[in-house]
Amino acid sequence: MASGSVADQEGQVMLLGFRVSPFVKRVEWALKFKGIEYDFVEEDSTNKSTLLLTSNPIHKRVPVLIHNGNPIAESLVIIEYIDETWKQNPILPQDPYERAMARFWANFIEQKVTEPTRAALLSQGEQQEKIVKELKEAMEVVEGEAKAKLNDKTLFFGGGNGVGYVDIVLGWTCNWMETIEEVGGFKVLDPENQPQFHKWMANFREVPFIKPTLAPKEKFVEYFRMGRQARLGLVANK
């Protein structure tokens, strides 16, 4: 059983996922931040379990959180469910405006950074060049927000509370982005053009409940390489 320090008082918590998935890792971070004990069920991407397929019949993918027998899918939805169910260590801001802004930036990251990075990994040529250009423009926006929000006293987007919703949503970049760039043959991260964002990444990697979860990139290079080869192979055969 993977766990934090707080025993679950509201029934069994189970997380279905792949260890190499950045979306699954987000949910793990939220559970660890809250100190919630949970059972991790490792799925096989090539042979998905009946439990996964019945728990997420629409998308048939991880992560899926099962709490009291009720399945919840999609990482951002799961994080909000966790935050609303267990009140200790709030992930989202308590102020309504600040909470709305956190959701805005989480959605921006998902739509303009996370999904385009995946699209760049699974493309090539002019299509990939166009995606990477837009991705770099999105990272300029993230850098601007980092410069506006972060300083020597405020290390994370969660503000005075430390790590928060935006940090958890963006956290995958700290351990996956460079690997995806390497496998996909493109470059987006740039310390010279994104100095504040890179400071944030360095600080995020050192957070006590985050650091032990960051595996060496060799652990998931093959995962992304196989995904890219499979996608490009399908395109070539059309």
C-alpha positions in Angstrom: 0.0 0.0 0.0 1.3 3.4 -0.9 0.5 5.9 1.7 0.9 9.2 3.5 0.6 9.7 7.2 -3.1 9.9 7.6 -5.3 6.8 7.6 -8.3 6.9 5.3 -11.5 7.3 7.3 -13.9 7.0 4.4 -13.3 3.6 2.9 -10.8 2.1 0.6 -8.9 4.3 -1.9 -7.5 2.6 -5.0 -5.6 4.2 -7.8 -5.4 2.4 -11.2 -2.4 3.6 -13.3 0.9 3.2 -15.0 3.9 4.3 -12.9 5.4 6.1 -16.0 2.2 8.2 -16.7 2.5 11.9 -15.8 -1.3 12.0 -15.4 -1.2 9.2 -12.8 1.7 10.9 -11.0 -0.4 14.0 -10.6 -3.0 12.0 -8.7 -0.3 10.3 -6.6 1.1 13.7 -5.6 -2.4 14.9 -4.6 -2.9 11.8 -2.4 0.6 12.2 -0.8 0.1 15.9 -0.2 -3.1 15.1 1.6 -1.5 12.1 3.5 -4.1 9.6 2.2 -3.4 5.9 2.2 -4.2 4.2 -1.1 -3.6 1.0 -3.0 -1.9 1.3 -6.3 -2.9 -1.1 -9.0 -0.4 -1.2 -11.9 -2.1 -1.5 -15.2 -0.7 -3.0 -18.4 -1.1 -0.6 -21.3 -1.2 -3.5 -23.8 -3.6 -5.6 -21.8 -6.0 -3.4 -19.8 -7.8 -5.0 -16.9 -11.5 -5.6 -16.7 -11.5 -3.3 -13.6 -10.1 -0.4 -15.6 -12.4 -1.0 -18.6 -15.5 -1.1 -16.4 -14.3 1.8 -14.2 -13.6 4.1 -17.1 -15.7 2.7 -20.0 -15.7 6.1 -21.9 -12.0 6.7 -22.3 -10.6 3.3 -21.1 -7.5 4.9 -19.7 -5.7 5.8 -16.5 -5.7 7.3 -14.0 -8.8 6.1 -12.3 -9.4 6.7 -8.6 -11.8 4.3 -6.9 -13.1 5.5 -3.5 -15.8 3.5 -1.7 -16.3 1.6 -4.8 -17.0 4.7 -6.9 -14.7 5.3 -9.9 -13.5 8.8 -10.8 -11.6 9.4 -14.1 -9.4 12.2 -15.5 -6.5 13.6 -13.5 -7.8 17.1 -13.0 -11.3 15.9 -12.0 -9.7 13.4 -9.6 -7.5 16.0 -7.9 -10.5 18.3 -7.3 -12.4 15.3 -5.9 -9.6 14.5 -3.5 -9.4 18.1 -2.4 -13.2 18.3 -1.7 -13.3 14.9 0.0 -10.3 15.3 2.4 -10.2 18.8 3.8 -6.7 18.8 5.3 -3.9 20.5 3.4 -6.0 22.3 0.8 -4.8 22.0 -2.8 -7.0 24.6 -4.4 -7.1 28.1 -2.8 -10.0 28.8 -0.4 -10.7 32.3 -1.8 -13.3 32.0 -4.7 -11.4 34.3 -7.0 -8.0 32.7 -6.4 -9.6 29.2 -6.9 -11.1 30.4 -10.2 -7.6 31.6 -11.3 -6.0 28.4 -10.3 -8.5 26.5 -12.5 -7.9 28.9 -15.3 -4.2 28.3 -15.3 -4.6 24.6 -14.9 -6.8 24.5 -18.0 -4.3 26.7 -19.8 -1.5 24.3 -19.0 -3.6 21.3 -20.0 -4.7 22.8 -23.3 -1.6 24.8 -24.3 1.3 22.8 -22.8 0.3 19.2 -21.9 -1.7 18.3 -24.9 0.6 20.0 -27.5 3.6 18.3 -25.9 1.9 15.0 -26.5 1.0 16.0 -30.0 4.6 17.0 -30.8 5.8 13.7 -29.5 3.5 11.9 -31.8 4.1 13.9 -34.9 7.0 14.9 -37.2 8.0 17.3 -40.0 6.0 20.5 -40.6 3.2 19.4 -38.4 5.6 18.9 -35.5 7.3 22.3 -36.2 4.0 24.1 -36.1 3.0 22.5 -32.8 6.4 23.2 -31.2 6.2 26.9 -32.3 2.8 27.2 -30.5 4.2 25.3 -27.5 7.1 27.7 -27.2 4.6 30.6 -27.3 2.6 29.0 -24.5 5.7 28.5 -22.4 6.4 32.3 -22.8 3.0 32.9 -21.2 3.8 30.4 -18.4 7.2 32.2 -17.9 5.4 35.5 -17.6 3.0 34.1 -15.0 6.0 32.7 -13.1 7.7 36.1 -13.1 4.6 37.7 -11.8 3.8 35.2 -9.1 7.1 33.7 -7.9 10.1 35.2 -6.0 12.5 34.2 -3.3 9.7 34.0 -0.7 7.0 32.6 -2.9 8.5 29.5 -4.5 5.3 27.9 -5.8 2.1 28.9 -7.6 0.2 27.7 -4.5 1.4 30.9 -2.9 1.6 31.1 0.9 0.3 27.5 1.2 3.3 26.2 -0.8 2.5 23.6 -3.4 -0.9 23.9 -4.9 -3.2 22.9 -7.7 -1.3 24.7 -10.5 2.0 23.2 -9.3 0.6 19.7 -9.3 -0.9 20.1 -12.7 2.4 21.6 -14.1 4.7 19.3 -12.2 5.0 16.7 -14.9 7.3 19.0 -16.8 10.0 18.5 -14.2 10.5 14.8 -14.9 8.9 14.1 -18.3 9.4 17.1 -20.6 13.1 16.6 -21.3 12.5 12.9 -22.0 9.7 13.7 -24.4 11.9 16.3 -26.1 14.7 13.8 -26.5 12.4 11.0 -27.9 10.4 13.4 -30.1 13.5 15.3 -31.5 12.4 18.8 -30.5 13.3 21.4 -27.9 11.0 23.7 -25.9 12.6 24.0 -22.5 15.2 26.8 -22.4 16.8 28.1 -19.2 17.8 31.4 -20.8 14.4 32.2 -22.0 12.5 30.6 -19.1 14.7 31.4 -16.0 11.8 31.8 -13.5 10.1 28.6 -14.8 13.3 26.7 -14.4 13.8 28.0 -10.9 10.3 26.7 -10.1 11.1 23.3 -11.6 14.3 23.1 -9.4 12.3 24.0 -6.3 9.4 21.6 -7.2 11.9 18.6 -7.6 13.1 19.2 -4.0 9.6 19.1 -2.3 9.8 16.2 0.2 6.8 14.3 -1.0 7.7 14.9 -4.7 11.4 14.1 -4.8 11.1 10.3 -4.0 8.5 9.9 -6.8 10.7 11.3 -9.6 12.2 8.3 -11.4 15.3 8.5 -13.7 14.3 9.2 -17.2 15.6 5.8 -18.4 12.6 4.4 -16.6 10.2 5.9 -19.2 12.2 6.6 -22.3 11.1 3.3 -23.8 7.4 4.1 -22.9 7.4 7.3 -24.9 9.5 5.8 -27.7 7.1 3.0 -28.2 4.2 5.4 -28.2 5.8 7.6 -30.8 6.8 4.7 -33.1 3.3 3.2 -32.9 1.6 6.5 -33.8 4.0 7.3 -36.7 3.7 3.7 -37.9 -0.1 4.0 -38.1 0.2 7.3 -39.9 2.7 5.8 -42.4 0.4 2.9 -43.1 -2.7 5.0 -43.9 
